[in-house]
Amino acid sequence: MKVGCFALIDPFTVLEHQLERIAGRGFKYADVTDTQDGSSIGSKVFHAVVSLDANPYDIKRMFDRYGLTITSYCAHANILDPAAPWRYGTSQVIKAVSAAATMGVEHVITTEGDPETPFGKGLTETEVLFSFREKLYEPLRVAADHGVSILLEPHGPYTDSVDFMERILEACNADNLGINLDTGNLWLGGGDPVEMVERLGDRIGHVHWKDLPAEMEPERGTKFGVGMAAIPLGAGAVDIKGTVEALKAKGFDGHTTLEIAGDDAVQQSYDYLKSLGALSPDA
């Protein structure tokens, strides 16, 4: 496996600063972590956001300056709430696919998010599956034409269920729809990363590594998604060792990202993965 770093090392700093810090720690891989339409004053001052309307070659040149390979392009959508011009959804995922293809990035990561409206919260399971199919239909078609895969990340009430993730993949019926396994998100949402690898490992294209403290156990199944882990891998309740072993058994040798805050925690996590024999020679 190849191990990279989440491009949010320091809070309230711009993307180029994040890349400089990641490269300075010796990593070769990073992801485009946060994206939005149009422009943002914050991206010039205190936010590592990338515009979906930017020239993708400018983004790639920035990563190239620091010797970093882009492993994924984030496009976390809202799939359950109704479509609206102000809501990140199908249009934004399509833009992300086009940008990723231009930069030679294979994976665009999205998810359903935690619904915010009465409409989204009131969907039946049949309606949820339809919403996934409808909102991802065109992005998946565009992605197929561009040679890009869309990966669903456990980050909501349905993708955090191994059973329902399987139903989503079956309903969408697209060869280029897979999974970005987020170990911390899945555990927090009530799922089991080892089970997901064992059952759906052939659909996993990328991994986000997080461990979460045992004190969060009472929140499992009620909270969906956490941006960064504050503890190193192996120090919490998530079965990281078992997940590594399951991924190795499935022959996974793709890109992975440490979504962990703090220099010491990042280094300890990298060392822990290395001790488990998870790293490829070029990781």
C-alpha positions as CSV (number, residue, x, y, z in Angstrom):
1,M,0.0,0.0,0.0
2,K,1.1,3.5,-0.7
3,V,0.6,6.0,2.2
4,G,0.0,9.7,1.7
5,C,-1.2,12.5,3.9
6,F,-4.5,14.4,4.1
7,A,-3.9,18.0,2.8
8,L,-5.1,19.7,6.0
9,I,-2.0,19.5,8.2
10,D,-2.3,22.9,9.8
11,P,-5.7,24.6,10.4
12,F,-6.5,28.0,8.8
13,T,-3.7,27.8,6.2
14,V,-3.8,27.6,2.4
15,L,-3.3,24.6,0.2
16,E,0.3,25.4,-0.8
17,H,1.3,25.6,2.8
18,Q,-0.3,22.2,3.4
19,L,1.7,20.7,0.5
20,E,4.9,22.2,1.7
21,R,4.4,20.6,5.1
22,I,3.4,17.2,3.7
23,A,6.5,17.1,1.4
24,G,8.7,18.3,4.3
25,R,7.6,15.2,6.3
26,G,8.8,13.0,3.5
27,F,5.5,12.0,2.0
28,K,5.1,11.4,-1.7
29,Y,1.3,11.4,-1.9
30,A,-1.5,13.7,-1.0
31,D,-5.1,14.4,-2.0
32,V,-7.2,17.3,-3.1
33,T,-9.1,17.5,0.2
34,D,-11.7,20.3,-0.1
35,T,-13.4,21.6,-3.2
36,Q,-16.1,24.1,-4.1
37,D,-17.6,26.0,-7.1
38,G,-16.4,29.4,-8.0
39,S,-13.9,31.5,-6.0
40,S,-13.2,31.8,-2.3
41,I,-11.4,34.7,-0.6
42,G,-10.5,32.2,2.1
43,S,-8.5,30.0,-0.3
44,K,-6.0,32.9,-0.6
45,V,-5.7,33.5,3.2
46,F,-6.8,30.7,5.5
47,H,-8.5,27.8,3.7
48,A,-7.0,24.9,1.7
49,V,-9.9,24.8,-0.7
50,V,-9.6,24.1,-4.4
51,S,-12.1,25.6,-6.9
52,L,-13.9,23.1,-9.1
53,D,-13.7,25.9,-11.8
54,A,-10.0,26.3,-11.6
55,N,-7.5,25.3,-14.3
56,P,-6.7,21.7,-13.2
57,Y,-3.2,22.1,-14.6
58,D,-2.5,24.9,-12.1
59,I,-3.5,22.5,-9.3
60,K,-1.3,19.7,-10.6
61,R,1.7,22.1,-11.1
62,M,1.3,23.1,-7.4
63,F,1.5,19.5,-6.3
64,D,4.4,18.9,-8.7
65,R,6.4,21.7,-7.2
66,Y,6.5,19.7,-4.0
67,G,7.1,16.3,-5.6
68,L,3.6,15.1,-4.6
69,T,1.4,12.8,-6.5
70,I,-2.4,13.4,-6.3
71,T,-4.1,10.2,-5.2
72,S,-7.7,11.3,-5.1
73,Y,-10.0,14.3,-5.7
74,C,-12.6,15.1,-3.0
75,A,-16.2,15.9,-4.0
76,H,-18.3,15.1,-0.9
77,A,-21.8,15.6,-2.1
78,N,-25.2,15.8,-0.5
79,I,-27.1,12.9,-2.1
80,L,-30.1,12.7,0.2
81,D,-31.4,16.3,0.4
82,P,-33.2,17.7,-2.6
83,A,-31.2,19.1,-5.4
84,A,-30.7,22.9,-5.3
85,P,-28.3,25.4,-6.8
86,W,-26.7,26.1,-3.4
87,R,-26.3,22.4,-2.5
88,Y,-23.2,20.4,-3.5
89,G,-24.4,17.6,-5.7
90,T,-24.4,16.1,-9.2
91,S,-23.1,19.2,-11.0
92,Q,-20.1,19.5,-8.6
93,V,-19.2,15.8,-8.8
94,I,-19.2,16.0,-12.6
95,K,-16.8,19.0,-12.4
96,A,-14.6,17.0,-10.0
97,V,-14.5,14.1,-12.5
98,S,-13.5,16.3,-15.3
99,A,-10.8,18.0,-13.3
100,A,-9.5,14.7,-12.0
101,A,-9.3,13.3,-15.5
102,T,-7.4,16.3,-16.7
103,M,-4.8,15.9,-13.9
104,G,-4.5,12.1,-14.4
105,V,-6.2,11.3,-11.1
106,E,-8.0,8.0,-11.1
107,H,-10.4,8.5,-8.1
108,V,-13.1,11.0,-7.2
109,I,-14.4,10.5,-3.7
110,T,-18.0,11.4,-2.7
111,T,-20.6,10.4,-0.2
112,E,-24.2,11.1,0.8
113,G,-23.6,13.2,3.9
114,D,-25.9,13.5,6.9
115,P,-29.3,14.9,5.6
116,E,-30.3,18.3,6.9
117,T,-33.8,18.8,5.5
118,P,-37.1,17.1,6.5
119,F,-37.2,15.7,3.0
120,G,-33.8,14.0,3.3
121,K,-34.5,12.7,6.8
122,G,-37.8,11.3,5.8
123,L,-36.7,9.1,2.8
124,T,-37.6,5.5,2.8
125,E,-34.8,3.0,2.0
126,T,-36.2,2.6,-1.5
127,E,-36.2,6.3,-2.0
128,V,-32.6,6.5,-0.7
129,L,-31.4,4.0,-3.3
130,F,-33.2,5.9,-6.0
131,S,-31.5,9.1,-4.8
132,F,-28.1,7.5,-5.1
133,R,-28.9,6.2,-8.6
134,E,-30.4,9.4,-9.8
135,K,-27.8,11.8,-8.5
136,L,-24.8,9.6,-9.5
137,Y,-26.1,8.4,-12.9
138,E,-24.6,11.2,-15.0
139,P,-21.4,11.6,-13.0
140,L,-20.8,7.8,-13.4
141,R,-21.4,8.1,-17.2
142,V,-19.0,11.1,-17.5
143,A,-16.5,9.3,-15.3
144,A,-16.6,6.2,-17.4
145,D,-15.8,8.2,-20.6
146,H,-12.9,9.9,-18.8
147,G,-11.5,6.7,-17.3
148,V,-12.2,7.8,-13.7
149,S,-13.8,5.9,-10.9
150,I,-16.1,7.4,-8.3
151,L,-15.6,6.1,-4.8
152,L,-18.3,6.3,-2.1
153,E,-16.8,7.0,1.3
154,P,-18.5,5.9,4.6
155,H,-19.6,9.3,5.8
156,G,-23.4,9.1,6.4
157,P,-26.2,7.0,7.7
158,Y,-26.3,4.7,4.7
159,T,-22.7,4.4,3.5
160,D,-21.7,3.6,7.2
161,S,-23.6,0.4,6.9
162,V,-21.8,-2.5,5.2
163,D,-25.1,-4.0,4.2
164,F,-26.5,-0.8,2.7
165,M,-23.2,0.1,1.0
166,E,-23.6,-3.2,-0.8
167,R,-27.2,-2.4,-1.8
168,I,-26.1,1.0,-3.1
169,L,-23.4,-0.6,-5.3
170,E,-25.8,-3.1,-6.6
171,A,-28.5,-0.5,-7.3
172,C,-26.2,1.8,-9.2
173,N,-24.8,-1.1,-11.2
174,A,-21.7,0.7,-12.5
175,D,-18.3,-0.9,-12.9
176,N,-16.6,2.4,-12.1
177,L,-18.4,2.9,-8.8
178,G,-16.3,1.7,-5.8
179,I,-15.5,2.5,-2.2
180,N,-13.1,4.8,-0.4
181,L,-12.8,2.9,2.9
182,D,-12.6,5.4,5.8
183,T,-11.8,3.3,8.9
184,G,-12.8,5.9,11.5
185,N,-15.9,7.1,9.8
186,L,-17.2,3.5,9.3
187,W,-16.5,2.5,12.9
188,L,-18.2,5.7,14.2
189,G,-21.2,5.2,12.1
190,G,-21.6,1.7,13.5
191,G,-19.9,-0.3,10.8
192,D,-16.9,-2.7,10.9
193,P,-13.9,-1.9,8.6
194,V,-12.8,-5.5,8.6
195,E,-16.2,-6.7,7.6
196,M,-16.3,-4.2,4.7
197,V,-13.0,-5.3,3.4
198,E,-13.9,-9.0,3.7
199,R,-17.2,-8.5,1.9
200,L,-16.6,-5.7,-0.5
201,G,-12.8,-5.6,-0.7
202,D,-12.8,-6.0,-4.5
203,R,-14.6,-2.6,-4.7
204,I,-12.2,-0.7,-2.5
205,G,-10.0,1.7,-4.5
206,H,-8.6,4.0,-1.8
207,V,-8.4,4.1,2.0
208,H,-8.5,6.9,4.5
209,W,-6.9,5.9,7.8
210,K,-8.3,7.1,11.1
211,D,-8.4,5.6,14.6
212,L,-10.9,6.9,17.2
213,P,-10.8,6.7,21.0
214,A,-12.8,4.1,22.9
215,E,-14.6,7.0,24.7
216,M,-16.5,7.6,21.5
217,E,-18.1,4.2,21.6
218,P,-21.5,5.6,23.0
219,E,-21.7,7.8,19.9
220,R,-21.5,4.9,17.4
221,G,-24.4,4.8,15.1
222,T,-25.5,8.3,16.0
223,K,-22.7,10.4,14.5
224,F,-21.6,10.2,10.9
225,G,-18.1,11.3,9.8
226,V,-15.2,13.0,11.5
227,G,-12.8,15.1,9.6
228,M,-9.6,14.2,11.3
229,A,-8.5,11.8,14.0
230,A,-6.6,13.3,17.0
231,I,-4.9,10.0,18.0
232,P,-2.4,7.8,16.1
233,L,-3.4,4.6,14.5
234,G,-3.3,1.7,16.9
235,A,-4.1,3.8,19.9
236,G,-7.9,3.7,19.7
237,A,-10.9,1.3,19.3
238,V,-10.8,0.8,15.5
239,D,-9.3,-2.5,14.4
240,I,-6.5,-1.1,12.2
241,K,-4.4,-4.2,12.4
242,G,-7.3,-6.4,11.4
243,T,-8.1,-4.0,8.5
244,V,-4.6,-4.0,7.2
245,E,-4.5,-7.8,7.4
246,A,-7.9,-8.0,5.5
247,L,-6.7,-5.6,2.8
248,K,-3.5,-7.6,2.3
249,A,-5.5,-10.8,2.1
250,K,-7.6,-9.1,-0.7
251,G,-4.4,-8.1,-2.5
252,F,-5.0,-4.4,-2.1
253,D,-2.0,-2.3,-3.0
254,G,-3.5,1.0,-3.8
255,H,-3.2,4.5,-2.4
256,T,-4.1,5.3,1.2
257,T,-4.2,8.6,3.2
258,L,-3.6,9.5,6.8
259,E,-6.4,11.7,8.0
260,I,-4.7,12.4,11.3
261,A,-3.9,15.7,13.1
262,G,-0.6,16.5,14.7
263,D,2.9,15.8,13.6
264,D,3.7,13.2,16.2
265,A,0.4,11.4,15.6
266,V,1.0,11.3,11.9
267,Q,4.5,9.9,12.3
268,Q,3.4,7.3,14.8
269,S,0.6,6.3,12.5
270,Y,3.0,5.9,9.5
271,D,5.4,3.9,11.7
272,Y,2.5,1.7,12.9
273,L,1.4,0.8,9.4
274,K,5.0,0.1,8.5
275,S,5.3,-2.3,11.5
276,L,2.2,-4.1,10.2
277,G,3.9,-4.7,6.9
278,A,1.4,-2.5,5.1
279,L,3.7,-0.3,3.1
280,S,4.8,-0.8,-0.5
281,P,8.5,-0.2,-1.2
282,D,7.6,3.2,-2.8
283,A,5.2,4.2,0.0
